[in-house]
């Protein structure tokens, strides 16, 4: 090999700081768009690489030199990658002091900053997602892989790159390997990248991350982690929220697309916690039915139940995951309303419906008792 990739990386590492300080013209500069890296990679890859991946480099915008130049390799599949703001991609990231370069499997940090509106919280969330993704695609990374990166930066975007790093390789400016190693590493990382794409199972970047963030956002889906959902609902500290709660129609959340290709409507544990607190942690069907004292809260343990089943979320124009549709039940009554005799289920539903009818209407959830019985598959002679 001619070591052209090594030479191009070295060119950036040894000249970039001076060029940035001189504020040279981007458009005519030899480092423009890091095309020297693109050329050296294309020399080593076959035609399939060009057909499968898009490549792009940047040393800044509008004659402003970037603190951290980058060269990105991304699948052309729009579900996997749209741009550096939204998607998973491979990227060569040069640290701000030009002491080294990382080949990083990374993801769009801007998605998280837009979602959470706070850089510290965005970094916290993306780190959790990166960790979960790493456990999916490379649960036992060897010593040649790096699971965290340090770009010697204090900038928000640089910190975002650091937080969004999933797994990768590091090359010191003082010990750049030959192209034999660099190309082998690139091919390995492309395989890891494709493994991640396979884990998505036809979901988009957003859909994948929404699932991974569920429990961290205190969201749970029906049929999964039910015990944890009930536990957190009872122990969530919502004294302020329940006092300030007002019954208003709420915009529907996006359904979560799981790897089994099924859609689930996420349950916000804060809403169920408010409902339990408003009920005084008593069973709303029969307040005399006690269970046990929760060792954390010192209050009676009850379970949250959606009166209009969460699986019928598509039938309504507004969110059904609201306190007005969530009742506190003794665990036995909760099981009975799901698995009991139709007559007993009908009796429980009728009482709860009469208690909740006006509250349901206050949040634009208008439903008849007859339709509610149908949802529970109750057949009465």
QUIBELFEN-V246111 format. One line per field, one symbol per residue. phi: phi as a letter, one per 40 degrees, with the letter a starting at -180 (. if undefined). psi: psi as a letter, one per 20 degrees, with the letter a starting at -180 (. if undefined). burial: I if it has 16 or more other ideal C-beta (glycine too) atoms within 10 Angstrom, else O. Layout:
# QUIBELFEN-V246111
phi = ???
psi = ???
burial = ???
This chain:
# QUIBELFEN-V246111
phi = .cfccdccccccccbcdcccccfccccbcdcdffcccdcccdcbbcccccccbcbababhbfgccccbcabbbbccccccabaccaibacacbccccfcabbbbcbacccdccccbgacccccccccccdccccccbacbccccbbbabbcfbbccccccdccccbaabbbcccaccccdccccccccccccdcccdcccfgccdccccccccdcccfbbbcgbfcccdcccdcbccbdccccccbcbdbccccccccccgccbccbccccccccccccgfbcccaccccbacccccgbccbbcbcccdccbcccbcbcccbdcbbbcbcdcccccccbccdcccccccccccccbdcccccbgbcacccccccccfcbbc
psi = qikhgghgghgghiiggghghilrpghjqhipjlhhggghghhiqahhghhhqqqprpjaqljopqhnqqoqoqqioihgpgaihorqrqpoppqhjkirqqoporrohhgghhhijpgghghgghhgggggghhghmhmpriiqpiqqojlqiqggghggghipgqaqpoqhilprrhggghggghghhggghgghhhhljrrgggghhghifhhjkqqqqipkgghghghhhipokggghhippoqpqqqrpqporijjqpqpppohhghggghghikkqpigniioqerpphgikrpprqppogophikhiiqirpimqhhjpqpqphghghhhhjaqgggggggggghghhighhghikknoqqhghghhhjkpop.
burial = OOOIIIOIIOIIIOOIOOIIOOOIOIOOOOIIIIOIIIOIIOOIIOOOIOOIIOIIIIIIOOOOIIIIIIIIIIIOOOIIIIOIOIIIIIIIIIIIOIOIIIIIIIIIIOIIIOIIOOIOOIIOIIIOIIOOIIOOIIOOOOOOIIOOIOIOIOOOIIIIIIIIIIIIIIIOIOOIIOIOIIIOIIOOIIOIIOOIIOOIOOIIIIIIIIIIIIIOIIIIIIOOOOOOIIIIIIOIOIOOOIOOIOOOOIOOIOIIIIOOOOOIIIIIIIIIIIIIIIIOIIIIIOOOOOOOOOOOOOOIIIIIIIIIIIOOIOOIOIIIIIIIIIIIIIIOIIOIIOOOOOOOIIOIIOOIIOOIIOOIOOIOIOIOOOOIIOOIOIOOO
